[in-house]
C-alpha cells in the first residue's frame, strides 16, 4: 500500500492494529445506523486529544443516498460546515459549484463493496474484515479531504483521530435517539461539545456532559492581492479604455487532478472572457507554489487586456473573494469591479474548454 506509482504520491501506511480497531469502530457505527434519526444539521463538537483543536462532526444519510461521518477540522473546515448549515435555506446566495472541494475534514463513508478501491480492499483483506451486515452500503472507506485536494488515504495521525471520534459520535447519536428534541435548532441552541473527560467505554452519554457553544463560523482570512510588475502595469494603462466593454473573470478548480507531493490536487484556474465577443483572453492553472492562484489571476488579466488591445469599463465576477483579490489592481487600471450572479460568456467558455474533463 505504500508503494509509489509513477504519477502519484505514496499511500500512507497505517499500523495493522490501528486498522483493526478502526474497522471495528466503523462497523459498530454502521450497525447503529444513526442517520436513521440524525441529520447533518446536528453537528457535535469534540476536542482532539492530541492537538487540543476543535473537531465538528456531522452525520450524512438522511436522504438515503450517501452514508458517512464527516469530521471537520481547523478553521477552514469549521467555517465550511457552519456556513453550510446556517445558510442552508438561503437560496438567494450565490451557489458555488466548487464548494465541495473546499472541505477540510476526515470522512468515514459506507458504500457497496463494488465502490471500494484496490487500496480499500487491501486494508480490509489484511485485517480479515467482514461487515456485520451482509448487504447494502456497509463497507467502510476512509478518506482525508483538504481544500483543493483529491480525497486521499489516511495518515496514522488521521486514523487515530477517527478512532477517537467514532465511539463518541455514536454515543451522542444514541443520546439524540432517546432525546429527539436535543439540539433541534442549531442557530438558537448552538453546537454541543462533549466533555473532554467523557469515556464512551465507561457509560452512556448524558445531557449534562454537553457544553453548548455558539455556532459562529471562524472569519475568513483576506485573500492575497493580485499584482503586476510596474512595466506591465504602465503598458496596460496606455491602452485605450472602451466604454461598454465588459470583461468576465472567474477563479475555479480545474476538473482534473494533477500530481502533488502528498496527494493529487485540483489546481485553481483563472479565466477571463470578453462578454461582447466571447474571446477567451486568458486561462491559467495555478502552480503548486501558488495555492490561491493570485499569480495566475494577474497573468490572465494582463494577457487578456493585451489581446483585446483595450481596457474594459468593468470586470464582472461572481465570487466575493476574487473581487477582493482584484480590487486594488483594477483600481490602478481604472477599471471598476462588479459582482454579477451570472457570467454568461465565461460559463459558456468554461463548459466548452473544461467539459471534456471529468472530476
C-alpha positions, -999 to +999 in steps of 0.1 A: +000+000+000+029+024+005+045+017-029+048+048-051+034+047-086+048+067-115+023+095-114+010+098-078+023+102-043+026+071-020-004+060+001+004+065+038+010+034+059-012+028+090-003+001+115-024-032+112-036-030+148-049+005+142-068-006+111-084-035+130-096-012+158-108+014+134-127-011+112-144-025+143-154+010+154-167+019+119-187-014+117-203-007+151-212+028+139-227+014+107-247-011+126-261+017+148-272+035+116-275+069+133-286+086+100-320+069+106-328+097+131-299+122+128-293+149+102-262+168+091-276+199+108-268+184+142-230+187+144-212+175+175-181+193+188-151+174+202-116+183+213-087+165+196-069+146+224-035+152+208-036+188+194-064+202+216-080+216+184-118+216+179-135+190+157-170+194+143-186+160+134-216+157+111-236+126+101-248+121+065-275+097+054-309+114+058-315+114+021-305+077+019-280+083-008-247+090+010-239+074+043-209+089+062-194+105+092-175+138+084-151+152+109-143+189+101-110+202+114-092+236+115-108+269+108-113+261+071-134+230+079-153+247+107-162+277+085-173+253+057-197+232+078-212+260+099-218+282+068-233+253+050-258+245+079-266+281+088-272+292+051-290+260+041-323+278+035-308+309+018-314+301-018-307+337-029-270+333-021-245+326-049-243+288-052-206+279-057-204+247-076-168+242-063-178+244-027-174+207-022-137+210-029-132+234-001-139+209+026-113+202+053-123+170+070-119+133+076-145+110+062-158+075+071-181+066+042-201+034+040-205+021+004-213-011-015-183-033-019-182-026-056-172+011-049-141+003-028-107+010-044-080-016-045-063+002-016-095-001+005-098-038-004-062-044+006-068-029+040-099-050+046-082-082+034-052-077+056-074-071+086-097-100+077-127-077+079-162-086+071-191-062+080-218-074+104-245-066+078-240-085+046-259-063+021-261-026+011-237+003+017-220-012+047-183-014+036-162+014+053-139+036+032-118+062+050-107+094+033-088+126+041-101+158+024-083+192+022-092+223+002-084+216-035-071+181-027-081+148-042-098+127-015-068+107-002-060+079+022-054+083+060-022+091+077-015+073+110-025+105+129-057+108+110-066+072+117-060+078+154-083+108+152-111+088+137-106+060+162-112+086+190-142+102+172-163+073+161-174+059+195-181+095+209-203+105+179-221+071+183-227+079+220-241+114+210-263+098+183-277+074+209-285+103+232-303+121+204-323+090+196-335+089+232-339+127+233-354+138+200-357+175+209-320+177+216-304+205+195-333+209+171-322+244+160-285+250+156-289+288+153-305+291+187-292+261+206-256+262+194-231+234+190-229+208+218-193+200+227-186+168+246-168+169+279-132+161+274-132+135+302-162+116+288-153+080+281-179+061+260-165+028+271-174+036+307-210+048+305-237+063+283-237+100+274-259+123+294-272+158+286-251+173+314-220+161+296-226+187+268-213+222+267-233+243+243-213+269+223-225+295+198-223+284+161-200+312+149-180+305+117-144+315+120-136+346+100-121+341+066-086+354+061-083+381+034-071+369+001-037+378-014-039+407-037-032+404-075-003+425-086+016+431-118+051+444-125+054+481-128+064+479-165+034+457-173+011+480-154+024+510-172+019+493-206-017+484-198-025+519-187-015+531-221-043+510-237-074+529-246-104+523-223-135+513-243-169+524-228-194+495-229-166+469-229-171+443-201-148+415-191-159+384-171-135+367-148-136+337-126-114+315-104-124+279-101-110+245-095-099+226-127-120+194-132-089+171-134-064+163-108-026+168-111+002+152-091+011+167-057+037+159-031+013+144-005-018+138-027-032+147-061-048+181-063-073+201-084-054+233-093-072+266-092-077+280-126-081+317-136-101+325-167-112+358-185-137+362-213-147+393-233-185+395-228-192+410-262-170+388-284-167+357-263-130+359-267-111+338-241-084+362-233-066+341-208-067+307-190-041+297-164-039+268-139-021+278-108+013+262-099+017+243-067+035+272-051+006+295-059-023+278-040-046+308-041-038+313-078-031+350-072-003+350-097-025+332-123-052+359-118-027+387-125-013+369-156-047+362-170-059+398-166-027+412-182-028+387-212-065+394-218-061+431-220-031+428-242-050+406-266-080+429-266-058+459-270-081+479-247-091+483-211-126+473-203-150+495-184-158+468-159-147+434-147-177+412-137-171+384-111-193+361-091-170+353-062-165+378-034-130+366-027-120+371-063-134+406-062-113+414-032-083+399-048-087+421-079-099+453-064-065+472-059-051+462-092-084+471-110-083+505-093-048+511-106-060+502-141-091+525-136-114+495-141-145+490-119-153+456-103-189+445-103-204+414-086-226+395-110-247+364-102-244+353-138-214+352-161-230+340-194-199+344-217-175+328-192-198+300-182-202+290-219-165+292-225-157+273-193-181+245-203-166+243-238-130+242-226-133+221-194-163+199-203-142+171-218-126+165-184-144+148-155-136+153-118 
